[in-house]
Amino acid sequence: MELKIVVYSKSACPQCDTAKMLLKSRSLAYEEIKIDDEAERLAFYAKCGPAVRQMPQVFINDQRVGGVTGLQAALKQLGM
């Protein structure tokens, strides 16, 4: 099963690093999109939904799974 994984992150973000290390440890390919500009990040959060206010935001097959906890749950559900 091929997964399209996109990690939206920012620089100097421990949670972002954790999400990327988790994917690497499972040999899962992902695309990283860094949003370091605060105005761009706020616009991105607004597109994701009213409860989104943190990085990283991970999408699997164009579905937002959330941050590190959401990624762990999604991978578990996918049996990875």
N, CA, C and O of each residue as an XYZ file, in Angstrom:
320
protein
N       0.849     -1.187      0.000
C       0.000      0.000      0.000
C       0.889      1.243      0.000
O       1.708      1.432      0.900
N       0.723      2.070     -1.000
C       1.499      3.308     -1.115
C       0.765      4.426     -0.392
O      -0.403      4.697     -0.671
N       1.449      5.067      0.528
C       0.854      6.176      1.268
C       1.482      7.482      0.817
O       2.697      7.570      0.635
N       0.657      8.483      0.642
C       1.159      9.826      0.367
C       1.140     10.567      1.697
O       0.075     10.911      2.211
N       2.319     10.808      2.249
C       2.432     11.439      3.559
C       3.080     12.817      3.390
O       4.142     12.954      2.784
N       2.415     13.820      3.938
C       2.949     15.183      3.902
C       3.015     15.697      5.342
O       2.028     15.652      6.077
N       4.181     16.179      5.725
C       4.387     16.735      7.062
C       4.590     18.247      6.920
O       5.572     18.698      6.330
N       3.662     19.013      7.460
C       3.810     20.462      7.523
C       4.514     20.773      8.829
O       4.032     20.399      9.899
N       5.646     21.452      8.755
C       6.450     21.677      9.950
C       6.992     23.097      9.965
O       6.756     23.892      9.056
N       7.730     23.386     11.036
C       8.448     24.654     11.142
C       9.808     24.362     11.744
O      10.019     23.303     12.335
N      10.724     25.291     11.595
C      12.073     25.122     12.134
C      12.041     25.140     13.658
O      11.145     25.723     14.270
N      13.038     24.487     14.259
C      13.202     24.463     15.719
C      11.940     23.983     16.417
O      11.474     24.605     17.372
N      11.386     22.870     15.935
C      10.144     22.316     16.482
C      10.389     20.859     16.899
O      10.446     19.972     16.047
N      10.533     20.611     18.214
C      10.803     19.243     18.668
C       9.730     18.239     18.243
O      10.048     17.101     17.897
N       8.455     18.656     18.268
C       7.387     17.734     17.864
C       7.496     17.393     16.377
O       7.233     16.261     15.971
N       7.886     18.382     15.570
C       8.071     18.142     14.135
C       9.175     17.108     13.928
O       9.035     16.191     13.119
N      10.275     17.267     14.669
C      11.387     16.320     14.566
C      10.947     14.918     14.987
O      11.342     13.931     14.367
N      10.136     14.829     16.034
C       9.639     13.533     16.500
C       8.796     12.857     15.425
O       8.958     11.662     15.177
N       7.903     13.601     14.787
C       7.052     13.040     13.731
C       7.901     12.527     12.572
O       7.657     11.438     12.053
N       8.898     13.311     12.169
C       9.759     12.906     11.049
C      10.596     11.681     11.419
O      10.784     10.791     10.590
N      11.100     11.626     12.657
C      11.879     10.460     13.094
C      11.011      9.207     13.134
O      11.474      8.121     12.786
N       9.755      9.351     13.557
C       8.828      8.224     13.590
C       8.637      7.661     12.183
O       8.682      6.447     11.985
N       8.424      8.539     11.216
C       8.237      8.086      9.832
C       9.514      7.437      9.292
O       9.455      6.400      8.632
N      10.666      8.050      9.575
C      11.941      7.490      9.115
C      12.192      6.125      9.733
O      12.690      5.221      9.062
N      11.849      5.967     11.021
C      12.101      4.697     11.713
C      11.277      3.561     11.121
O      11.620      2.389     11.274
N      10.196      3.915     10.448
C       9.346      2.900      9.799
C       9.563      2.868      8.286
O       8.788      2.263      7.545
N      10.629      3.530      7.847
C      10.990      3.592      6.424
C       9.841      4.077      5.549
O       9.640      3.580      4.441
N       9.093      5.048      6.053
C       7.980      5.620      5.293
C       8.423      6.930      4.654
O       8.897      7.838      5.337
N       8.266      7.016      3.354
C       8.633      8.227      2.633
C       7.599      9.315      2.925
O       6.412      9.029      3.081
N       8.060     10.557      2.996
C       7.144     11.667      3.234
C       7.692     12.917      2.568
O       8.883     13.020      2.272
N       6.803     13.851      2.344
C       7.186     15.165      1.846
C       7.079     16.124      3.018
O       6.091     16.111      3.752
N       8.090     16.949      3.189
C       8.055     17.954      4.262
C       7.850     19.331      3.648
O       8.534     19.717      2.700
N       6.900     20.056      4.203
C       6.666     21.435      3.785
C       6.846     22.304      5.025
O       6.056     22.239      5.967
N       7.902     23.120      5.006
C       8.175     23.995      6.152
C       7.431     25.308      5.986
O       7.459     25.927      4.922
N       6.772     25.717      7.045
C       6.088     27.014      7.071
C       6.658     27.795      8.248
O       6.151     27.712      9.367
N       7.714     28.549      7.984
C       8.363     29.312      9.045
C       7.788     30.715      9.197
O       7.927     31.327     10.256
N       7.147     31.228      8.159
C       6.544     32.554      8.230
C       5.257     32.493      9.061
O       4.358     31.711      8.753
N       5.169     33.307     10.100
C       4.027     33.221     11.017
C       2.694     33.521     10.333
O       1.698     32.855     10.613
N       2.661     34.500      9.452
C       1.413     34.831      8.744
C       0.963     33.653      7.866
O      -0.222     33.324      7.814
N       1.926     33.024      7.180
C       1.596     31.850      6.361
C       1.085     30.711      7.239
O       0.146     30.002      6.877
N       1.726     30.550      8.405
C       1.331     29.471      9.312
C      -0.082     29.702      9.836
O      -0.870     28.760      9.914
N      -0.410     30.932     10.192
C      -1.763     31.228     10.679
C      -2.802     30.988      9.587
O      -3.899     30.510      9.875
N      -2.474     31.309      8.351
C      -3.377     31.052      7.227
C      -3.549     29.546      7.028
O      -4.648     29.075      6.734
N      -2.461     28.795      7.188
C      -2.524     27.339      7.072
C      -3.413     26.750      8.171
O      -4.245     25.884      7.899
N      -3.236     27.222      9.418
C      -4.069     26.752     10.526
C      -5.550     27.000     10.230
O      -6.394     26.140     10.478
N      -5.851     28.181      9.700
C      -7.240     28.533      9.399
C      -7.842     27.567      8.378
O      -9.021     27.224      8.460
N      -7.024     27.131      7.415
C      -7.509     26.167      6.418
C      -7.762     24.794      7.031
O      -8.651     24.065      6.593
N      -6.972     24.447      8.049
C      -7.094     23.122      8.681
C      -8.324     23.015      9.577
O      -8.923     21.945      9.689
N      -8.697     24.109     10.207
C      -9.842     24.078     11.105
C      -9.588     24.898     12.350
O      -8.442     25.210     12.671
N     -10.649     25.248     13.050
C     -10.524     26.170     14.189
C      -9.704     25.623     15.352
O      -9.167     26.409     16.133
N      -9.588     24.320     15.494
C      -8.861     23.759     16.635
C      -7.362     23.616     16.358
O      -6.602     23.282     17.267
N      -6.931     23.859     15.133
C      -5.528     23.638     14.767
C      -4.697     24.873     15.095
O      -4.942     25.960     14.571
N      -3.710     24.690     15.972
C      -2.859     25.808     16.379
C      -1.425     25.369     16.650
O      -0.697     26.055     17.367
N      -1.014     24.243     16.092
C       0.338     23.765     16.383
C       0.907     23.003     15.202
O       0.181     22.538     14.324
N       2.208     22.891     15.206
C       2.929     22.088     14.237
C       3.489     20.884     14.976
O       3.731     20.987     16.178
N       3.704     19.766     14.332
C       3.466     19.531     12.913
C       2.000     19.219     12.642
O       1.230     18.924     13.556
N       1.633     19.292     11.374
C       0.350     18.777     10.920
C       0.681     17.756      9.841
O       1.343     18.061      8.849
N       0.204     16.540     10.062
C       0.524     15.438      9.154
C      -0.724     15.050      8.385
O      -1.812     14.926      8.948
N      -0.542     14.863      7.095
C      -1.622     14.416      6.215
C      -1.210     13.088      5.597
O      -0.092     12.942      5.104
N      -2.121     12.122      5.627
C      -1.900     10.833      4.961
C      -2.998     10.686      3.918
O      -4.188     10.705      4.234
N      -2.571     10.541      2.673
C      -3.522     10.465      1.550
C      -4.544     11.598      1.598
O      -5.746     11.376      1.447
N      -4.044     12.816      1.813
C      -4.838     14.054      1.829
C      -5.813     14.164      2.994
O      -6.676     15.042      2.987
N      -5.699     13.299      3.990
C      -6.529     13.386      5.196
C      -5.646     13.838      6.360
O      -4.601     13.239      6.618
N      -6.062     14.886      7.058
C      -5.274     15.360      8.202
C      -5.418     14.403      9.364
O      -6.527     14.101      9.807
N      -4.272     13.924      9.858
C      -4.295     13.051     11.037
C      -3.872     13.814     12.294
O      -4.029     13.311     13.406
N      -3.338     15.026     12.119
C      -2.955     15.852     13.256
C      -1.464     15.843     13.493
O      -0.674     15.766     12.552
N      -1.083     15.923     14.753
C       0.327     15.978     15.132
C       0.892     14.599     15.401
O       0.473     13.615     14.790
N       1.847     14.531     16.322
C       2.544     13.281     16.615
C       1.571     12.214     17.120
O       1.626     11.072     16.664
N       0.691     12.563     18.046
C      -0.256     11.594     18.600
C      -1.193     11.066     17.517
O      -1.459      9.867     17.446
N      -1.687     11.964     16.682
C      -2.557     11.556     15.578
C      -1.833     10.671     14.585
O      -2.404      9.714     14.063
N      -0.557     10.996     14.322
C       0.250     10.175     13.415
C       0.444      8.780     13.985
O       0.305      7.788     13.268
N       0.763      8.699     15.272
C       0.948      7.381     15.908
C      -0.332      6.566     15.806
O      -0.277      5.378     15.490
N      -1.491      7.181     16.068
C      -2.762      6.472     16.002
C      -3.067      6.019     14.578
O      -3.546      4.904     14.372
N      -2.793      6.875     13.596
C      -3.061      6.535     12.201
C      -2.185      5.369     11.747
O      -2.657      4.460     11.063
N      -0.906      5.400     12.130
C      -0.006      4.314     11.742
C      -0.414      3.002     12.391
O      -0.339      1.942     11.770
N      -0.843      3.080     13.630
C      -1.319      1.878     14.324
C      -2.545      1.310     13.609
O      -2.650      0.101     13.400
N      -3.475      2.205     13.237
C      -4.694      1.770     12.543
C      -4.351      1.137     11.187
O      -5.023      0.204     10.747
N      -3.309      1.648     10.534
C      -2.888      1.099      9.253
C      -2.012     -0.143      9.409
O      -1.602     -0.752      8.421
N      -1.731     -0.511     10.661
C      -0.923     -1.702     10.931
C       0.559     -1.490     10.660
O       1.257     -2.416     10.247
N       1.037     -0.278     10.892
C       2.455      0.036     10.625
C       3.199      0.376     11.888
O       4.395      0.663     11.841
